[in-house]
């Protein structure tokens, strides 16, 4: 990924003023060659389907919450019975969507490994691990240092201006 402003500044520095798709493509190619940029890996072919399943899962969860709240305030037995039937249907649909997501995730060895690591964290189940891998697909492809940096666990320098990490003694 290239920051749009950085790409525009590169184009201006190289004397390009026009802004068309063809010119942009040539400028980005020249920028990649000049700065020795590495292309990102293309998204997994199942990523779009996984995202759709995740959206459906979230919609079902919201529907379940809405129905549970509604059941608390309804008095007629008919409406309570209908809500209960719909809750049973949602429970079945949630299980189907979760299973479909797991089947797709298991098709990628890197994601299976990432899923196993995430599920080994106490309190983190398969559903949460799937959600993490769908929302942050790069999790399964990061190295140790990249993952530590992403989680803000890697050491970083905090030097700013004149400060160099040492506190001056008070006179």
N, C-alpha and C positions, 0 to 999 in steps of 0.2 A: 504494500500500500504506500502511496505517495501522498503527502499532504498537498491539497490543491494549491495553497498559497506558495508552497515551495516549488511546485511545478510551474506556476505562473511566473514566479521570479526567475526561474531557469530560462523560460521562454523569452522573457524580457532581456535577460543578460545576453542571450544568444542573438538578439536582434529581431525576434519574431513578434510581430504586432497583430497579425491576423488571428482569428479565433474560430476555426472550423474543425470538424471532426478529423479531417485528413491532416491538417496542420498539427492538431493536438496529438494525434497518433505518432507523427514523425518526431515531435518535440519530446514526448514521453519515451520513445525508443532511444533518442539521442541522450536523454537524461539518464536512462538506465545504463547505457553503455559508458557514459562519462563517469558516473558515480559508482559503477560496478555494483548495481543493485541486483539482488536476487529476487526472482518472482516468487510470489506466494504459491503454496500448493493449492491446486483447485479443490473446491469443496467436494466432499464425499457425495457420490451420486444419490445416496439415500438421505442427505441432509435436509432437502426440501420436504420430503415425505415425513421425516421425523419432526420437523418444525410444525407441520400441519397436525400431526398427531398430538403434539404438545399443546397446541392451541385448543384442539378439541377436548383434551383432558382438562385443561384449565376451565373451559366453558362448562363441562360436566360438574366439576367441583363447585363452581359458583352456583350452578343450578341446584345442587344438593344442599348447599348452605341456605339458599333462598327458600327451598321447600321445608327444610327443618325449622326455619324461623316462622314460616307460615303455619306449620302444624301447631305451634305453641299458641296461636291466637284463634284458631278455627274451632267452632263448636259443633256444627252439623257433622253427623257421623259419615254421611256421604262424602263430604269434602276431605275428611281425615282419611277415609279409605282410599280415595283417589290419590291423595298425596303419598300415602304409604305405597301404593302400587307404582307410582312414578319414581319414588325413592328406590324401590327394588329394581326397576328398569335401569335407573342411573347406575346403581351398584354393578349390574351386569355389564353395562356399556363401559364403565370405568375399567373393569377387569379386562375386557376385550382390547381397549385402547392401550392399556399398560402392557399386555402380552404382545401386541403388534409392535410396540416400540422396542421391547426387549428383543424380539426376533430380528428386527432391523439392526439394532446395535450389535448383536452377536455376529453379524456378517463381517465386521471389521475387527481384525485382531488387535489393533492399537486401542480401539474403543473398549474391547473386552478387558484388556489389561487395565485401562483407566477406570473402568467400571468396578473391577475387582478391588483396586486401590481405594476408590471412593467408598465402596461398601464396607471396607475394613475399618472405616472411621466410626467409632461408637456413636449411635444415634442417627446415622445416615443410612437410609434404606435404599432399595432399588429405584423407587419412584423418584426420590430426590437426586440420586446419581444420574438417572436418565435426564432429568430436567437440567442438571448442570452440564452434561455433555451435549445436550441439544442447544442450550443457550450459549455455551462457550466451547465450540467444537475443537478449538486449538488445545484444550486441556490434554487430550490424549496424545498430542504430538510434541509437546514441549519437553525440553531437556530439564535437568535438575535445577540449573541456574536460572533458566527462564521461568520455571514454575515458582521458584522461591522469590524472584523479582515480582512476578504477577501477584503473589500473595503478600507482598511487602515483608517478606521474611529475610530477604537478602540484605547484607550490610550495604549501606550507602553513605557516601560522604555528606557531611552537613556543613561544609566550609562555605562561607559566604563573606565577601568583602575582606575585612582584615582578620576575621575570626579564623583560627586554624586548628581548633580543637582543644586548645589549652586555655585555661582560665588564668588570667593574670592575678598574682597575689595582691591582696588589698594592703596598701601601705599603712 
